[in-house]
Amino acid sequence: MTLRFARAAGSPRRRASVSAAGSALVLVALCAPPAVAGVPAALPPAAVSPSQVQAQQWWLDKLNVRKAWTISKGKGVTVAVLDGGVDASFGDLRGAVVPGFVPGGSGDGRKDTDASYHGTLMADDIAGRGTGFGLLGIAPEAKIMPVVVPNDNNIEATTILALDHLTAMAHPPQVVNMSYGWEAPCSAEMRQSVARATAKGMILVASAGNKGEQGNPPSAPASCPGVVAVGAVDQSIQPWSGSTRAGYVALAAPGVHIIGYDTSASTHYGYADGTSDSAAIVSGMFALLRSHFPKASSRDLVTRALYITYSLDGSKHQRNPEVGFGVVLPYDALTRAVPAGAANPVYDAITTTPSTPPVPATSASAPTSAPPGTGSSSAPPGADAGSNSSNTGLIIGIVVAVVVAAGLFVLLLLRSRRPARR
């Protein structure tokens, strides 16, 4: 089984350096990663200012994100980033990263173990504060929970363990980002794990893959029923040639010429193409929706995202293998009405009844209490599994008990009024 993180042109990500003015681009293909993983504690000053960096985040304007921020910035929402870890000291992420865990191991995930800092970059796409080098995430008030899933031969097993650990939490993160994949159909074990996680109320997002020019092989976890698989579009909002085409693609988002941190460039910035960033942008959008609609079910939020999109060919609510149901529209998804009965084939595809998950392997640093911003109720917001049926049964039981008690009371009252026998 071939494993790969969803990056353009392999690992690390293909980038181009950024000049001081942020305009002259020099392609640097397959840059060599630094010898030591993790963002250095002290970096030289960047050659571009935060405002120059943000001016190059073209998707903020294309998706009308700043207008969406007038309604929601993702406050109170935690997004789990399953990846190589997230460097909590990274300037734009300071104060945004809560303790996570290493499935089956020790540590809290707040150190990036990947040489190209993939997890840190994805976290920045989702929740960057703009307070360091200047990068702004789609949900700049959301929190990030890093979950370490190394890019190795055990990636599927570790992903299952990570999802089951999250499912077993009393207050799991509301959104899970998986900007990686392995070339294989979704296994039965992954289907079960995804079904359990979605039943707990988590929205799972994964990159569709970067094999659009290499045969479009199936990629898990994107191919798993219940996972929102995301393809990439370019600056013209057209499908990126490298984005994997598949029937399970659900949505599309910007994934071309994405500015981000790059140790190989003298300015510490570069550009990348790939569905990794597309998935992270969609995860950020779901954080906006969850924050604005705290009582909506996760299914309803996914339905909303699928229904309110920009359709490239003008055919509304029709799925195609390039962009799924269309390109995400954060502001519209926050403000427009969705008709009752709108289709949600992503959740309709979950046909496996989720079984009770095994107790996941834990570590001393794994979080056992609710992460900041997830609320204090015993059931997480948006939980979808059996809540209606269980509540209905409880109500029926209470009604029956009340009727029986009332009948006994009337019977005793009538007897008390009868004359005593002599």
Order of alpha helices (4+ residues) and beta strands (2+ residues): beta-beta-beta-alpha-alpha-alpha-beta-alpha-beta-alpha-beta-beta-alpha-beta-beta-beta-beta-beta-alpha-alpha-beta-beta-alpha-alpha-alpha
